[in-house]
């Protein structure tokens, strides 16, 4: 969607009344189903409220089930944006005169919203007495609750759920100025490990867990999986076909497969470095793995409010945290699992053994900010004090939040920002430090930094560097030519191509996108509407121009167009023959294989040739 069209949509949505003539003019401009879907997405995801009269008229116009605005598309976007849960839309959506075929969805919207509201009310009620308790008590109790939950179910899926519960709790609880004393926190933590948890705290933690299971379960699956729908009465939900959700789950293997490729390369690099540079400060295989990955992403630095630090330096320090937590906490705890009935019994044994070696082992890692900086930069540290301060700030979350809490748009993720900081004390449940290998997380944090205000030039330069990495991989295969066209190669109105590859018989047009990793269905869909849609539109325009007679380039009859993205989600056909492929899969396909023709490469990548052995 180009800037002029985006501006026209924004102007329309900022009106005070619904104007049928303006709406029809907008409909004419939105000449494809894809563009109209983007319009609906923008309408439902705007943070600024649409004027009531405009919203009422617009919603009724959109539900008339016309050829331009079919009800199926409207229902789909209500689902994808979860607007049926939003207070500003929910009641009006339930009253709209949708065709009979879609009434069960309206009933389903009401059913999901009612149950979510009910679960949320339990959270709100449970939060009231907990807010009266000392911060040290609440944090100590929550830490022990998390570990007891993990003890009962140590599966990775449950750990991910607990991380979500903790992240949600932090966003909810750190909405005001809090007080914290490190010594008192340690005393309360030891007390929580020795006694039963308070009923009030347990009630809150269980309530958040139940709410997150429902929101991340039925509410989210319904939103993004069209095979999961309400029956005719809107009460019960069921699958017509579970293949879509199963396909989504199966795609998770790609994350591990790419990590495995870099692990092997990292081990080879580490061996070479040990031979070349023997000594006490030898880089580890895990560090080599992370460095190679960051280099391929061209993420040299992490930017943070006008300051920056080398991304590999951050990765190295956080990996050290993870390895320390694993050796001192995770492994000893696992060794006690078969010998202990409860978590508290096991951690008591682990703590006593550690104390004999002069080490303190607790389920909550905490120290002052100054101590954290000293840890990174003091004796034995590899960072300057300034670098250590920047890293400390980047990976800590502070209260109070400036924005009002919104349970559907929380802004904290323990996997990316492990520490919360309260009154100069930084803390994180030890299990989340130990369970994070920082392979993808460091890259994600670096990507976030490049998108901060003031980093536009750095973002552009590193994106160009990444195009160079991919171009070089193509050129290393002597069968191909590869070039990076000038930005104005096709003109402003004829799309954009980042890399043009040819073997003399087939052309491959590439739009390269370095996007954040999207681990959830919601985030993957948001990406499809933002990054993927823009890239495929650019390629569609480029193909349309190049297929006609022009003075720029004679496109061969055999050609393909790819959106090459760092994202692992939504791979495959996007629109009009344009496919989305993963950047890392393409890199390693070129590095590990020899192709005589582009047709061979295209078939190999589009049929998952690199990852056949990794598939579940």
ABEGO torsion letter per residue (X at the ends): XBAAAAAAAAAAAABABBBAAAAAAAAAABABAAAAAAAAAAAAABABBBBAAAAAAAAAAAAAGBAABBAAAAAAAAAAAGAAABAAAAAAAAABBBBAAAAAAAAAAAAAAAAAAAAAAAAAAAAAAAAABBAAAAAAAAAAAAAAAAAABABAAAAAAAAAAAAAAAAAABABBBBBBAAAAAAAAAAAAABBBBAAAAAAAAAAAAAAAAAABAAAAAAABAABBBBAAGABBBBABAAAAAAAAAAAAAAAAAAAAAAAAAAAAAAAAAAABBEABBBBAAAAAAAAAAAAAGBABBBBGGBBBBAAAAAAAAAAAAAAAAAAAAAAAAAAAAABABAAAAAAAAAAAAAAAGBBBBABBBBBAAAAAAAAABBGBABBAAAAAAAAAAABBBOBBABBBBAABBABBAAABABBBBGGBBBBBAAAAAABAGAAAAAAAAAAAAABBGAAAAAAAAAAAAAAAAAAAAAABAABBBBBBBAAAAEAAAEBBABBBBAGABBBBBBBBBBBBBABAAAAAAAAABAAAAAAAAAAAAAAAAABBBAABBBBABBBBBBBBABABGBEBABGGBBBBBAAAAAAAAAABBBABAAAAAAAAAAGAAAAAABX
